[in-house]
Amino acid sequence: MFGWGKKDADGRQVRLEHRGKHLRVSRTGGVALRASAKAGGITWTANSSHGVRASTRVAKGTNVFFQNGHFRLRGRYGKGPTKLNLSKSGVTVSTKNSLGTFNWVKPGRSSAKFGGIQVRGRKAVYLHLVLFAVQLVLWLLQAAVFLLVVVFRGGLVLAGLLGQAWRSLADRKRRQALEGLENQLETSAGDGALPRPGPLLGGLAYLLLVEGRGETAAAGDPVADLSRELDRLRAASDEPALTEPVSNLPAADLAEGIALARDLVARLPARHALVDATVLLGHAYARSGPGPDAVIAAFLALDALCVADGGRTLLEEQQLAALAEAIGLEPVAS
């Protein structure tokens, strides 16, 4: 009765009214009796409230009819929610939404249905305006969220590009610093010669076994401290003979090497100073003439000294990997 609980095609409560075969009861139309019949392609309808109507279809979506002697024309065209409407008074455009139908040309012809109660005219326009305002707010919120997401993603991309550019610039400055210091190493011994292998190896021992362990020499004699450290590590090593190319270096080579290593570290960018200084000294040592066998023996000695006292530090791992590449060795993961 009256359609309570019945839903239309859009899932909304249908208009609250009673439609029988010959009886219709509604809020706006009151009680009306009706009967219809079709003859000769014309549909005849008699209604106790609206009189007699004769109607026929002249084309798809177009109907004409006479009601109480007055001619009427009605047409509706188009697919989707927006339709083109034709009547005797002209052409209008209307759009169907979740509330009803809004007529853009003649808003007074709009209709709205809420909770099964259908209204037309000005009341329907007010309800549609409320709906449009709510939809506008939701659209603005969605647009704001979308804009924030776009700005955030754009910021991430821009930050990534700036970070990459900064790293590229830093790497370029780092390479230039390394090239400049390498050129100075080649001329430090005079006549374009490199320092002797001994001091270069002594500098590597200082970088790995002192600086690489975070044990920067305090006040005192750094040469004596390094000599005692070499003796201690050789005694703690499982293969003392393997450490001899480094542990047997004379004090003069250790002194010259420490001075050389400290000078390089002071002149390199702090972030990679120890690794870069190790690369420079290692490359210079390999080119100073000790021979391939001596270069390999020196590397193995440094590695053995690093693991003799509880294993390598993370920094020593990085230094040894860089050193292996600098002297032309292929490091093997242990």
C-alpha positions as CSV (number, residue, x, y, z in Angstrom):
1,M,0.0,0.0,0.0
2,F,1.4,3.4,-1.1
3,G,4.7,1.8,-2.0
4,W,6.3,1.8,1.5
5,G,9.7,0.0,1.2
6,K,9.6,-0.2,-2.6
7,K,12.7,1.0,-4.4
8,D,13.0,2.6,-7.8
9,A,15.7,1.8,-10.4
10,D,18.2,4.1,-8.6
11,G,17.6,2.4,-5.2
12,R,15.5,5.2,-3.8
13,Q,12.1,5.0,-2.1
14,V,9.4,5.3,-4.8
15,R,6.9,8.1,-4.7
16,L,4.4,7.5,-1.9
17,E,1.1,7.0,-3.7
18,H,-1.4,4.3,-4.4
19,R,-1.9,3.2,-8.0
20,G,-4.7,0.7,-8.7
21,K,-6.2,-0.3,-12.0
22,H,-8.7,2.5,-11.9
23,L,-7.8,4.4,-8.7
24,R,-4.9,6.7,-7.9
25,V,-4.3,8.3,-4.5
26,S,-1.4,10.7,-4.0
27,R,-0.3,13.6,-1.8
28,T,-0.6,16.2,-4.5
29,G,-3.2,14.8,-6.8
30,G,-5.6,13.6,-4.1
31,V,-8.0,10.8,-5.1
32,A,-8.7,10.3,-8.8
33,L,-10.5,7.6,-10.9
34,R,-9.0,6.8,-14.3
35,A,-9.7,4.4,-17.2
36,S,-7.9,4.1,-20.5
37,A,-8.4,2.3,-23.8
38,K,-6.6,2.2,-27.2
39,A,-8.3,2.4,-30.5
40,G,-6.9,3.2,-34.0
41,G,-3.4,3.9,-32.6
42,I,-4.7,6.5,-30.2
43,T,-4.8,6.0,-26.4
44,W,-7.8,7.4,-24.7
45,T,-7.6,8.2,-21.0
46,A,-10.4,9.5,-18.8
47,N,-9.4,11.0,-15.4
48,S,-11.8,12.3,-12.8
49,S,-9.4,15.1,-12.0
50,H,-7.9,16.0,-15.4
51,G,-10.7,15.1,-17.9
52,V,-10.2,13.2,-21.2
53,R,-6.9,12.9,-23.0
54,A,-6.1,11.4,-26.4
55,S,-2.4,10.7,-27.1
56,T,-0.3,9.0,-29.8
57,R,3.4,8.5,-30.5
58,V,4.6,10.3,-33.7
59,A,8.3,9.4,-33.4
60,K,10.7,7.7,-31.1
61,G,10.6,9.7,-27.8
62,T,7.9,12.1,-29.2
63,N,4.2,12.1,-28.2
64,V,1.4,14.4,-29.0
65,F,-1.9,14.5,-27.2
66,F,-5.1,16.5,-26.7
67,Q,-6.3,17.1,-23.2
68,N,-9.7,18.8,-22.7
69,G,-9.4,20.2,-26.2
70,H,-5.9,21.6,-25.8
71,F,-3.0,20.4,-28.0
72,R,0.1,19.2,-26.1
73,L,3.5,18.1,-27.4
74,R,6.1,16.2,-25.4
75,G,9.5,14.8,-26.5
76,R,12.5,13.6,-24.6
77,Y,15.8,12.7,-26.4
78,G,19.3,11.5,-25.5
79,K,21.1,8.8,-23.6
80,G,22.5,9.1,-20.0
81,P,21.4,11.4,-17.3
82,T,21.1,14.6,-19.5
83,K,18.1,14.8,-21.8
84,L,16.8,17.3,-24.4
85,N,13.2,18.0,-23.8
86,L,10.7,19.3,-26.4
87,S,7.3,20.9,-25.6
88,K,5.0,23.3,-27.2
89,S,6.7,26.2,-25.4
90,G,10.2,25.3,-26.6
91,V,13.3,23.2,-25.9
92,T,14.9,22.6,-22.5
93,V,17.7,20.6,-21.1
94,S,17.4,18.6,-17.9
95,T,19.7,16.3,-15.9
96,K,18.7,13.5,-13.7
97,N,20.6,13.0,-10.4
98,S,20.3,11.2,-7.1
99,L,17.6,13.7,-6.0
100,G,15.4,14.0,-9.1
101,T,15.6,16.0,-12.3
102,F,16.9,19.5,-12.7
103,N,15.8,21.6,-15.7
104,W,18.7,24.0,-16.6
105,V,16.6,26.2,-18.9
106,K,13.4,26.4,-16.9
107,P,14.3,25.5,-13.3
108,G,10.6,25.8,-12.3
109,R,10.0,22.5,-14.1
110,S,12.4,20.7,-11.9
111,S,11.4,17.8,-9.6
112,A,12.9,16.3,-6.5
113,K,12.0,13.3,-4.4
114,F,13.1,12.8,-0.8
115,G,11.9,9.9,1.3
116,G,9.2,9.1,-1.2
117,I,7.8,12.6,-1.1
118,Q,8.0,14.3,-4.5
119,V,8.0,18.1,-5.0
120,R,8.2,20.3,-8.0
121,G,8.9,23.9,-8.9
122,R,10.6,26.2,-6.4
123,K,10.9,23.7,-3.6
124,A,12.6,21.2,-6.0
125,V,15.0,24.0,-7.0
126,Y,16.0,24.7,-3.4
127,L,16.6,21.0,-2.8
128,H,18.8,20.7,-5.9
129,L,20.7,23.8,-4.9
130,V,21.5,22.2,-1.6
131,L,22.6,19.0,-3.4
132,F,24.8,21.0,-5.8
133,A,26.4,22.8,-2.9
134,V,27.2,19.6,-1.2
135,Q,28.6,18.1,-4.4
136,L,30.7,21.2,-5.0
137,V,32.2,21.0,-1.5
138,L,33.0,17.3,-2.0
139,W,34.5,18.1,-5.4
140,L,36.6,20.8,-3.9
141,L,37.8,18.4,-1.2
142,Q,38.7,15.8,-3.8
143,A,40.5,18.4,-5.9
144,A,42.4,19.6,-2.8
145,V,43.4,16.1,-1.9
146,F,44.4,15.4,-5.6
147,L,46.4,18.6,-5.6
148,L,48.2,17.7,-2.4
149,V,49.1,14.3,-3.7
150,V,50.4,15.9,-6.9
151,V,52.4,18.4,-5.0
152,F,53.7,15.8,-2.6
153,R,54.8,13.4,-5.4
154,G,56.3,16.4,-7.3
155,G,58.2,17.3,-4.2
156,L,59.5,13.8,-3.9
157,V,60.6,13.8,-7.5
158,L,62.2,17.2,-7.2
159,A,64.0,16.2,-4.0
160,G,65.3,13.1,-5.7
161,L,66.5,15.2,-8.7
162,L,68.2,17.7,-6.4
163,G,69.7,14.9,-4.3
164,Q,71.0,13.3,-7.5
165,A,72.4,16.6,-8.7
166,W,74.0,17.2,-5.3
167,R,75.6,13.8,-5.3
168,S,76.9,14.2,-8.8
169,L,78.4,17.5,-7.9
170,A,79.9,16.1,-4.7
171,D,81.3,13.1,-6.7
172,R,82.8,15.4,-9.3
173,K,84.5,17.5,-6.6
174,R,85.7,14.3,-5.0
175,R,87.2,13.0,-8.2
176,Q,88.9,16.4,-8.9
177,A,90.4,16.4,-5.4
178,L,91.7,12.8,-5.8
179,E,93.2,13.7,-9.2
180,G,94.9,16.8,-7.8
181,L,96.3,14.9,-4.8
182,E,97.4,12.0,-7.0
183,N,99.3,14.4,-9.2
184,Q,101.0,15.9,-6.2
185,L,102.0,12.5,-5.0
186,E,103.7,11.8,-8.3
187,T,105.9,15.0,-7.8
188,S,106.4,14.8,-4.1
189,A,109.6,12.8,-4.4
190,G,111.0,15.2,-7.0
191,D,111.5,14.8,-10.8
192,G,108.0,13.4,-11.2
193,A,108.8,10.2,-9.1
194,L,106.5,8.6,-6.6
195,P,107.5,8.1,-2.9
196,R,109.2,4.9,-2.1
197,P,107.1,1.7,-1.6
198,G,108.0,1.5,2.1
199,P,106.5,4.9,3.2
200,L,103.4,4.3,1.1
201,L,102.9,0.9,2.7
202,G,103.5,2.5,6.1
203,G,100.8,5.1,5.4
204,L,98.4,2.3,4.4
205,A,99.1,0.5,7.7
206,Y,98.3,3.7,9.6
207,L,95.1,4.4,7.8
208,L,93.8,0.9,8.3
209,L,95.1,-0.1,11.7
210,V,94.8,3.2,13.5
211,E,92.3,5.5,11.7
212,G,90.2,2.6,10.3
213,R,89.6,1.4,13.9
214,G,88.7,4.9,15.2
215,E,91.9,5.0,17.2
216,T,93.4,8.2,16.0
217,A,96.8,8.6,17.7
218,A,96.7,10.9,20.7
219,A,99.6,13.0,22.0
220,G,102.8,11.0,22.0
221,D,104.9,9.3,19.4
222,P,102.6,7.9,16.6
223,V,105.5,6.0,15.1
224,A,106.2,4.1,18.3
225,D,102.5,3.5,18.9
226,L,102.0,2.1,15.4
227,S,105.2,-0.1,15.8
228,R,103.8,-1.6,19.1
229,E,100.4,-2.1,17.5
230,L,102.0,-4.0,14.5
231,D,104.0,-6.2,16.9
232,R,100.9,-7.0,19.0
233,L,98.8,-7.8,15.9
234,R,101.5,-10.0,14.4
235,A,101.7,-11.9,17.7
236,A,97.9,-12.3,17.7
237,S,97.7,-13.4,14.1
238,D,97.1,-17.0,13.1
239,E,99.7,-16.6,10.4
240,P,102.5,-14.2,11.7
241,A,104.7,-14.8,8.6
242,L,101.9,-13.5,6.4
243,T,102.0,-10.1,8.2
244,E,105.8,-9.6,7.7
245,P,105.6,-7.3,4.6
246,V,104.0,-4.7,6.9
247,S,104.9,-5.6,10.4
248,N,108.6,-5.5,9.6
249,L,108.6,-2.0,8.1
250,P,111.3,0.2,9.6
251,A,110.5,3.1,11.8
252,A,111.6,5.6,9.1
253,D,109.1,4.3,6.6
254,L,106.4,4.3,9.2
255,A,107.2,7.9,10.2
256,E,107.2,9.1,6.6
257,G,104.0,7.1,5.8
258,I,102.1,8.5,8.8
259,A,103.0,12.1,7.8
260,L,101.9,11.4,4.2
261,A,98.6,9.7,5.3
262,R,97.7,12.5,7.7
263,D,98.4,15.1,5.1
264,L,96.1,13.4,2.6
265,V,93.3,12.9,5.1
266,A,93.5,16.6,6.1
267,R,93.2,17.7,2.4
268,L,90.3,15.4,1.4
269,P,86.5,15.9,2.0
270,A,85.9,14.5,5.5
271,R,83.1,12.2,4.6
272,H,85.2,9.9,2.4
273,A,88.7,11.0,3.5
274,L,90.0,7.7,4.9
275,V,88.7,5.6,2.0
276,D,89.9,8.1,-0.6
277,A,93.4,8.4,1.1
278,T,93.6,4.6,1.1
279,V,92.8,4.6,-2.6
280,L,95.5,7.2,-3.3
281,L,98.2,5.5,-1.3
282,G,97.3,2.0,-2.7
283,H,97.3,3.2,-6.3
284,A,100.6,5.0,-5.7
285,Y,102.1,1.9,-4.0
286,A,101.1,-0.4,-6.9
287,R,102.8,2.0,-9.4
288,S,105.9,2.7,-7.2
289,G,107.7,-0.5,-8.5
290,P,107.5,-3.3,-5.8
291,G,106.2,-5.8,-8.4
292,P,102.9,-7.7,-8.6
293,D,103.9,-10.4,-6.0
294,A,105.0,-7.8,-3.5
295,V,101.7,-5.8,-4.0
296,I,99.6,-9.0,-3.4
297,A,101.7,-9.9,-0.3
298,A,101.3,-6.4,1.1
299,F,97.5,-6.6,0.7
300,L,97.3,-10.0,2.3
301,A,99.5,-8.7,5.2
302,L,97.2,-5.7,5.8
303,D,94.2,-7.9,5.7
304,A,95.7,-10.4,8.1
305,L,96.6,-7.6,10.5
306,C,93.0,-6.3,10.3
307,V,91.5,-9.7,11.3
308,A,94.1,-10.5,13.9
309,D,92.3,-8.7,16.7
310,G,88.7,-9.8,16.6
311,G,87.9,-9.1,12.9
312,R,87.7,-6.1,10.6
313,T,85.6,-3.0,11.4
314,L,83.1,-1.8,8.8
315,L,85.4,1.1,7.9
316,E,88.3,-1.4,7.4
317,E,86.0,-3.5,5.1
318,Q,85.4,-0.4,3.0
319,Q,89.1,0.5,2.9
320,L,90.2,-2.9,2.0
321,A,87.6,-3.2,-0.8
322,A,88.7,0.2,-2.2
323,L,92.4,-0.8,-1.8
324,A,91.9,-4.0,-3.7
325,E,90.3,-2.1,-6.6
326,A,93.1,0.5,-6.5
327,I,95.9,-2.1,-6.9
328,G,94.0,-4.1,-9.4
329,L,92.8,-7.1,-7.3
330,E,89.4,-8.7,-7.5
331,P,88.0,-8.9,-3.9
332,V,86.3,-12.1,-2.9
333,A,83.6,-12.1,-0.3
334,S,84.5,-14.1,2.8
